[in-house]
């Protein structure tokens, strides 16, 4: 069977021009093409090609974004994720994960909250601790920008202690499972003891903090287990309901965009769970982890805008690079189009210089 690529590759030049619906340039265009211009005008004319290309590309992206369906956008917030279904012009948004997720993680974050208050006042010298070889000395100096002589940590740490005390008094009324409640109690109790000791002494060090945080390893593990359990249950429920709503025919083409910050973008909890609900043949191309520097005001709009770029590039890649599989795949994926050329030149700079010299000798490149 003759493919599109084989057909175009074997067509005569005149036949291809006729086939593609193009003719010889008009006399007016030939005249404008040959008109003398200075160097600055010439460069501006060349750059204008990309300026106009970007304008038309953006216009296409807006149109594609308006026609994307079905799409699920997952905005990874502190409540386990805000899920939005976009299908046939309608949008539905839900928080499918039980509140237990947020409650468990909230208490587990107590040591991180204490660290965030104390960190600027750490000693910038890496102490002789078991994990010292994992600490980057420059990073520590950057975080410990106030230094150990500062007492600026005492007031905010006492205030955070008040927050923890209120949580400790309330934990028994939060309707938590017995093992989760017990772990939350132990985390809060240990945090309050550390705060009391440190503020009373007016000092702390990395070892005293690590002794406190290390003692909570198993209890933090319990909170993580509960957060994971209700996350899985909530996502299963919403994906089952939405699959029935969308229908199997449309569901087969579902895109999912998971938006998260850098620190949670690799092996994101929602991405791990969601893989099993996609068409198995398309999961690698239709589950998209979109890393954000910070969450936008309208995450759905940003997700659809990025997805539109991905979808139109999937088609553009095949049409713009019909004879080069590597370049087509690069345009369709996350790889920069210049990556192969740069890697090749960096791998063998002498060969690259030789090629450039030969090209310059032929008048193809300036030296």
N, C-alpha and C positions, 0 to 999 in steps of 0.2 A: 504494500500500500504506500502510495506517495504521500509523504508528510508535507506539512506547510514549509518546513525548513528546507527539505530536499527540493521542493518545487521551486522556491525562490532562489535557491543556490544554483540551480541549473538553468534558470531562465536567462535569455539574452538580455543585454542591457536595455535595448530599445523596448523589448517586450515587457520587461519589468517596470519600466517607466510608465508604459501604457496601462499595465495591470494595476499599478498603485494609484492611478488617476492623476499623475503629474505630467506636466509637459515641459517644454523648454522654457527657460526664463524669458519674460517679456523684454522687449527692447529697453523699456524704462528701467527695469531692474538691472539689466546688464550695464546700462549707462551709470546707474547709481553705484553699482558694485565697483566699476572701474574708475569712478571719480576720485581724484587725488585728495587725500586728507592728511593732516599732520598726525604725529604719533599719538598725541593725547586723544584726538578725535577717534583714531583707529581703535585704541584700547577701550574707549568708552562705548564704541559701537559693538565691540566683542562682548563686553560685560553686559550690555543691554539684552543680549540673547538670554543670559541666565536670569536677569531681572524679570523679563517677560515670561520665561519658563516657570519661575517661582509663582508668579501671579496666576498663571493658568493652573498650576499644580494645586495651589491653595483653593482656587475656585472648585476644582474637582473634588478636593477633600471635603469641602463643605457639603457638596451634593451627596457624596458617598456616605458621610456621617448621618445624613438625614434618612438614609435608606437602610441602615444597618439593622438587621433583625434575623433571628433572636440573639440577644446579647444579655449576659448577666455581668453587672459591674459589682465588685466587692470592694468596699471601702473599709480597710482594716482599722477600725477605731478601737477604743478601749472596751467596748461591749461585745467583742467577738466578731464584729463586722456588720456593716450596713449593706444588705444585699438589694440590688435594684434589677428588676427584669424589664428589658426593653423588647417589646414584641408587637408587631403590627401597629405601630404608632402609639401604643399605650405603655405606661410605666407604672410599676408597682415596687414599693420599697418596704423592707421589713428588717428588723433585728431578730434573727431566728434563734439566737443562742440564749439559753437560760441565764438569769441574773447571777446564778452561782459562779459563772465564769468570771464576771467582774469582781464579785465579792472575794473569791479565792485569790485572784491575782492582786487585788488591792492590798490585802494583808501581807501577802508574800513580798510586796515591794517595800515594806517598812525598812529593811536594811539598806536598800538602795536610796531611800529618802534620807536616812541618816548619813550615808556616805556623801550624798550631794551637798549636805550642809558642811561636813567636815573637810571635804577634799581640798578646798583652797588653802586650808591651814595645816595640811600635812607637812612633814619634813620632806624636802626634795631629795634627800639621800636615800638610796635603796637599802632597806634594812636587811639583816641576815635572817631571812625567813625561808621556809621550805619552797615557797613559790617565787623567790626573788629573781631567779633566772628568767622568769616569764614577764617581768616588769621592764619596760623600756625606760631607761633613765631620763631621756629627753621628754617622753610623754609625761612622766611623773613630775618633772620640773614645770612643765606647762600647766598641768592641773593644779599643782600646789603653788599657785601664784602669790598667795599672801604669806605663806610660811608659818612655822610653828609658834612664832612669837605673838601672832595675832590672837585676840580673844573674841573676834567678831562672830565666832560660831556659837557662843554660849546662848545668847538670846534666842536666835532662831531654833536652836536645838531644844530649848525648854518649851518653846511654842509648839514644836512638832510633837514633843512629849505630851502636851495637852491633847492634841489630836489623837494620839495613840491611846491615851487614857480613856477618852470618850468611846473609842472603838472597843476597848477592852470591856467597858461596862455594858456595851450593847451587844457583844458577840453572842451571848446566850439567848437573845431574842430574835436572832436573824434566821431562824429555822434552817440551820445548816445540818448536814449529816453528822453523826457523832464524831467520826474520825476527823472530819474537816474542822469541826468546831474545836476539838481538842488541839489540833495543830495550830489553828489561829490563836488560841489562848496562849500557847507556849511561845509563839513568835512575838506576840505583843508583850508578854511578860518579860521575855529576854531583852527586847528592845528598850523597854522602860527601865530595866535594871542597868543597862549600859548607859542610858542617858543620865540616870541619877548619879551613877558613879563618876562619870566624866565631868558633869557640870559641878558636882561637889568638889572634885579635885582641881577643877579648872584646867585639866589637861587630858590628852589622849594620845595614842600613837597607833601606828598601823597594826602592831601585834595585838593590842587590846581589841581593836575593831575586828580583826580576823578571828580572834578567839570567840568573840560574840557571834559573828556571822557563820563561822564554821560549825558552831553548835546547833544551828538551825537547818542543817542540810536535809535531814529526813523529813522534817515538818514542811519545809518548802517543797520537797518532792511530793508530799501529799496534796498540797494545794495545786501543784501542776497536774497531778493525775486527775483531780476533779475538774479542772479547767478543760483539759483535753477531752474528758468524757462528755461533758455537756456540749462542747464544741462539735464533736462528731455527731451527737444526737440531733442538735439543732440544724446543722447543715443537711443531714440526711432527710429530715422532715421537710425542709423548704424545697430541696431539690426534687423530692418525690412529688410534692404538690405542684410545683411549677412544671415539671415534665408532663404531668397529666394535662395541665392547662395549655401548654404549647402544642402538644401532640408529637408523636414519634417522627413524623415526616420533617417538621421544622427543627425538632430537637437534634436531629442528625447533623445539622449545620451550625449548632450553637457555638458561639464564641463566649469565653469567660475572661474578663479582665480583672485581675487582682491588683489593687493599688496598695503599696506599702512603702515605708521608708527603708533606707538602705540596711539598717540594722535587723530588719525582719524580712528582707526580700528573698534571701536564699532559704529554701525549704520552709517557706511561709506556711503556717498551720492551715490556712484555708486552701492554699494551692494543693497541699498534700491530700486533703480530703476530697477536693473537687475533681481530681483526675479521674476517679472511678465513675463519675456521672457523665463523662463526655464520650462521644464516639471514639472508640479505641483507636481507630485508624487516623484520627485527626487530633488526638490529645496534644501532641507535641507542637502542632501549629495553631491550635485553637484555644489553648490555655496560655494566657499571656500575663506574665508578672511585670507590672509597670512600676518601676522604682521612682519614688518621688523624693525631692529634697525636703519638701514640706507639703502637707495636704492642702489642696486647693479649696476655694470657696464652693465650687461646683464640681465635685469629683466625677459625676456622671458625664458632664460635658467634656471634661478633659480626657476621660477614658475613651469616649466615642471619637473624639478628635484624633487621638493616637491610633485607635483601631482603624479608623478610616485610612490613615496613612499606610498602615500595614496591609490592609486589604487591597488598596489600589496599587501598591508596590508589588503585590503578588502577581497581578496581571501585567503591570508595566515591565517587570523583570523578564517575562517570557517574550514580550514584544520588542523590547529595546535590545536585549541580548539573546537573540534566538540561536546564535551559533556558539555561545560560550556558557557552558553549564555553571562554571565556578562563579562568573560574574553575575549570572542570573540568580544563583542561590544567595550571593552576597547582598544583592539588592532586595531580595525577599526576606532576608534575615537581619540579624544584629551586626553582622560584619560590615565594616567600612569598605567601600569599593576600592579604596587605595591600599587596603591592607596587604593583598598578595604582592603588589608591586613594591611596597615599602619593605616587607619581609624579605623579598628576593634581593633587593639592593643592600639591605643591612647584612644579609647572610654572606654576600660576596661583594663588598664594596669595590675591590680591584676590578672585577669583571664589569661592574656598573660604570666605573670611570672609563674603562676601555671602550665600552659601547658609546658613551657620551662623546669621547674624543673622536671616534670614527664618524659618528653622526655630524659632529661639528666640522670635520674635514670635508664632509660631503655638502656642507652648507645647510644642514638640517637644523642645527642647534648653534646658538652663539656660545663661544668659549668663555 
